[in-house]
């Protein structure tokens, strides 16, 4: 082989293409929650419909509420206590309560939580997680149902959740707790069809 031919050869990298040693944010790709001491794997991944709803609700809450607090969305760890580590779809935390936010997770109760129902999480979202959000003092909790196109809005009153309103596919959702909340329900559900829902 001539000198020019050798020069044209691609030199192989000597280092490994494997992962170097150390901590990686995606080391464990299995998302899970611990709900009342029981681990639940969050599989399969969220559907397109779920993510469309999440995008819409995030944009609307962020647009009107971000001057007053942090609006964050999943995947995000919320640590309530040793038996309850959740990954809610959306949280809102007032600036005055921002001490619960650290670089890796939320440690404490957000002011507002929204969960989008799916077949694998529906019972936890409506019963167990709702019970824990109530216990830990989440002031407002939204349960978004893409199948029936409904939003249940729960308000914490006297340490217990009260169903403030159920919204269908029209109208606007406001909040007695947070004046910045202004959700166009028709816009929230506009991309859904019966065939697309989970």
C-alpha positions, -999 to +999 in steps of 0.1 A: +000+000+000+014+034-010+020+063+012-009+083-002-033+053+002-023+050+038-029+087+044-064+084+030-074+056+054-097+067+082-080+064+115-100+044+140-106+060+174-087+042+202-112+051+229-143+030+236-176+040+223-192+027+255-205+050+282-177+064+304-179+058+341-200+082+362-235+094+369-258+100+340-293+116+339-307+088+318-289+059+335-323+045+346-347+049+318-377+034+336-399+061+350-418+052+381-437+066+411-440+055+447-476+059+458-485+052+494-454+029+496-460+010+464-439+014+433-457+018+399-437+018+367-448+045+343-449+024+312-457+026+284-445+061+275-472+089+273-492+089+241-492+118+216-527+127+229-514+130+264-485+151+253-507+174+232-529+180+263-498+186+285-484+211+260-517+230+258-522+232+296-485+242+301-486+270+276-519+284+290-507+283+327-473+296+319-486+325+298-507+339+327-490+326+358-452+325+353-447+361+367-460+348+401-443+314+402-426+285+385-446+264+361-430+230+355-440+198+337-432+161+336-409+142+338-403+158+372-399+142+406-420+156+434-410+142+468-438+145+494-425+119+519-407+086+520-438+067+508-449+092+481-426+102+452-447+114+423-442+126+387-472+149+381-479+162+347-478+198+357-470+218+388-473+254+398-452+268+427-455+303+439-423+323+442-429+326+480-427+288+482-398+283+458-375+269+486-390+235+478-374+235+444-339+221+441-317+211+412-330+174+411-365+175+424-393+192+442-392+185+479-426+194+493-461+202+481-466+224+450-493+250+452-512+235+422-509+201+405-525+189+372-527+152+362-538+139+328-556+105+331-544+075+313-555+038+317-524+029+337-525+058+361-562+067+363-570+050+397-539+064+414-545+099+400-582+099+411-579+082+444-544+075+460-525+105+447-554+128+452-555+116+489-518+124+493-520+158+476-548+166+500-528+154+530-497+174+521-516+206+514-516+210+476-540+240+474-556+231+440-557+198+420-569+193+384-578+159+370-579+161+332-599+133+315-591+130+277-616+103+271-647+122+284-631+156+278-636+168+313-616+187+339-623+182+376-611+212+397-605+204+434-599+231+459-584+225+493-608+238+520-604+230+557-577+204+549-601+185+525-606+187+487-639+200+476-649+196+439-652+233+429-663+227+393-663+201+365-657+216+330-668+201+297-654+210+263-664+247+264-661+276+287-631+289+307-616+276+340-606+302+365-594+296+401-605+310+434-570+303+447-549+317+419-562+347+400-537+342+372-555+309+360-575+314+328-579+281+309-597+280+276-613+245+278-622+243+241-586+251+232-573+225+256-593+197+239-593+210+204-568+185+189-585+154+203-608+131+184-625+100+198-601+078+180-570+095+194-577+094+231-559+069+253 
